[in-house]
Amino acid sequence: MEAADKIKVVEKYVEAFATSDMGIIREIYADNARVEDPVGTPVHEGWEAVQAFYETALKSGAKLSLTGKPCCAGNAVAFSFKVVMPGMNIDIIDVFEFDTQGKVNSMKAYWGPDSMSS
């Protein structure tokens, strides 16, 4: 998978939040995906768990804005962004790892209490 393809997935991810579109989330994630958001919390494993996680996230009204250029290495892309939602902003770094079909099979979000502001 080329770097440009990985960056397109990041752009689709941002679009999914802009439009509250679960179809985009479904399109980019593998059936056996793992989501750890934030790192250190219980992992959402498999499409049903990932779907439930994102349905809640999209319903929150959260919108994403990239704050830096995505960085690609190996089968992964890391990107920084700001989550803007009513009454709260969160600075986050996500890492997507891709399977051989170009689907996200692992997402880890790095953020904590010191990443949040109002």
Backbone torsions as a table, in degrees:
resi	resn	phi	psi	omega
1	MET	NA	128.1	-178.3
2	GLU	-77.1	157.0	178.8
3	ALA	-57.1	-41.2	-179.3
4	ALA	-60.8	-36.0	178.8
5	ASP	-68.3	-39.5	178.4
6	LYS	-64.7	-41.9	-180.0
7	ILE	-65.9	-35.8	175.8
8	LYS	-61.2	-37.3	177.5
9	VAL	-64.8	-41.7	176.3
10	VAL	-59.5	-44.8	179.3
11	GLU	-62.9	-38.9	176.6
12	LYS	-64.1	-39.5	179.5
13	TYR	-59.6	-47.1	177.7
14	VAL	-61.1	-42.2	178.4
15	GLU	-61.2	-38.7	179.5
16	ALA	-57.6	-39.5	178.2
17	PHE	-74.9	-35.1	179.3
18	ALA	-64.0	-33.5	-175.0
19	THR	-111.1	2.2	-176.2
20	SER	51.3	48.8	-172.7
21	ASP	-106.9	100.4	177.1
22	MET	-65.4	-24.4	178.0
23	GLY	-60.5	-37.7	177.4
24	ILE	-67.5	-43.2	177.9
25	ILE	-58.3	-44.9	179.8
26	ARG	-61.4	-39.9	-177.6
27	GLU	-64.4	-36.5	-173.5
28	ILE	-89.8	-20.2	-175.9
29	TYR	-96.8	143.0	173.5
30	ALA	-75.4	157.8	179.5
31	ASP	-60.7	-32.3	-176.7
32	ASN	-101.6	24.6	-175.3
33	ALA	-62.5	155.9	175.2
34	ARG	-125.5	131.0	178.5
35	VAL	-123.6	124.4	177.5
36	GLU	-122.2	101.6	-172.1
37	ASP	-140.9	106.8	-6.9
38	PRO	-79.6	167.2	176.6
39	VAL	-55.3	135.5	-179.3
40	GLY	101.2	-7.1	176.5
41	THR	-103.5	167.5	-179.7
42	PRO	-55.4	141.4	-177.8
43	VAL	-84.9	137.9	173.0
44	HIS	-91.2	114.6	-174.5
45	GLU	-114.7	131.7	178.8
46	GLY	87.6	157.5	-173.3
47	TRP	-57.8	-42.8	-177.2
48	GLU	-60.4	-42.9	179.4
49	ALA	-69.0	-40.4	178.1
50	VAL	-64.5	-43.3	178.4
51	GLN	-58.9	-46.9	179.9
52	ALA	-60.7	-42.1	178.4
53	PHE	-59.6	-49.2	-176.9
54	TYR	-73.1	-30.8	175.4
55	GLU	-59.8	-42.7	177.3
56	THR	-65.1	-44.7	-178.8
57	ALA	-62.1	-44.2	-178.6
58	LEU	-68.4	-35.8	179.1
59	LYS	-69.1	-19.4	-179.3
60	SER	-70.0	-15.6	-176.6
61	GLY	86.2	8.5	-179.2
62	ALA	-62.9	137.5	174.3
63	LYS	-123.6	146.3	-176.4
64	LEU	-112.3	145.0	176.6
65	SER	-138.5	118.4	178.7
66	LEU	-62.0	138.9	-179.2
67	THR	-115.7	3.2	178.5
68	GLY	-163.9	173.9	179.4
69	LYS	-79.4	130.0	175.7
70	PRO	-58.9	143.2	-179.6
71	CYS	-114.4	124.3	-177.4
72	CYS	-107.0	140.1	174.1
73	ALA	-156.2	135.0	-179.7
74	GLY	55.2	-130.2	-179.4
75	ASN	-97.3	24.5	-172.6
76	ALA	-132.9	161.4	171.5
77	VAL	-137.9	134.9	175.2
78	ALA	-113.8	140.8	-178.8
79	PHE	-150.4	143.6	179.2
80	SER	-103.5	144.7	-179.7
81	PHE	-157.6	166.9	175.7
82	LYS	-113.2	132.4	171.0
83	VAL	-94.2	126.8	176.7
84	VAL	-115.8	121.9	177.4
85	MET	-142.1	163.3	-177.3
86	PRO	-51.7	118.2	175.7
87	GLY	80.4	1.9	-175.9
88	MET	-156.6	143.0	170.5
89	ASN	-124.1	144.8	178.5
90	ILE	-135.1	128.1	173.6
91	ASP	-90.5	125.5	-171.8
92	ILE	-135.0	150.0	166.5
93	ILE	-119.9	123.1	176.0
94	ASP	-106.1	149.0	171.5
95	VAL	-125.4	120.1	173.6
96	PHE	-100.5	132.9	168.2
97	GLU	-112.3	141.1	-173.4
98	PHE	-110.2	148.0	172.9
99	ASP	-87.3	-177.1	-176.6
100	THR	-70.3	-14.2	176.4
101	GLN	-92.7	2.9	179.5
102	GLY	81.1	17.0	177.4
103	LYS	-98.2	149.0	176.8
104	VAL	-72.0	120.8	176.7
105	ASN	-111.0	-5.6	175.6
106	SER	-151.9	130.6	173.2
107	MET	-129.3	128.8	174.4
108	LYS	-124.6	131.2	-180.0
109	ALA	-110.9	126.8	-178.9
110	TYR	-106.5	108.7	175.9
111	TRP	-167.0	162.5	179.2
112	GLY	-156.7	-171.0	-177.1
113	PRO	-54.4	-34.9	-178.8
114	ASP	-75.4	-5.6	178.1
115	SER	-90.4	-7.2	-174.0
116	MET	-100.3	145.1	174.1
117	SER	-146.4	166.5	179.6
118	SER	-110.5	NA	NA
